[in-house]
Amino acid sequence: MTTFVITVPGTFVNGISDTSRASLKETLAKRHTDLSRSEGLDLLTLNDDGTFSIRLEVEATDRYEAELEAAGLVSTALRETGLAEQDAPLGSPVVTGIDSDLDSWRTSSGD
């Protein structure tokens, strides 16, 4: 498995309250691990025009699976925060970082 940092963009169509923003960050916090902290990544970036980017770490076998998982996690977190899909449409997720443990691969492959 590989750790991917995935960025999921979106737009808060009607804005977002401070309370909802704090709740969203709290819901997503479990995906903010040592890798993203050490890289100084912000979990949620909110722009003045309502656009946002959420960065998550996910474990997956490939980039496609990682992007799907991240999009699902963000959608779920938005719903749990009380935001409907039409209130915060998402863009396409993209891989913005990869942390692969090559030493464990060599060990498991017999090298």
Buried (B, 14 or more C-beta within 10 A) or exposed (E): EBBBBBBBBBBBEEEBEEEBBEBBBEBBEEBBBEBBEEEEBEBBEBEEEBEBBBBBBBEBEEBEBBBBBBBEBBBEBBEEBEBEEEBBEBBEBBBEBEBEEEEEEEEEEEE
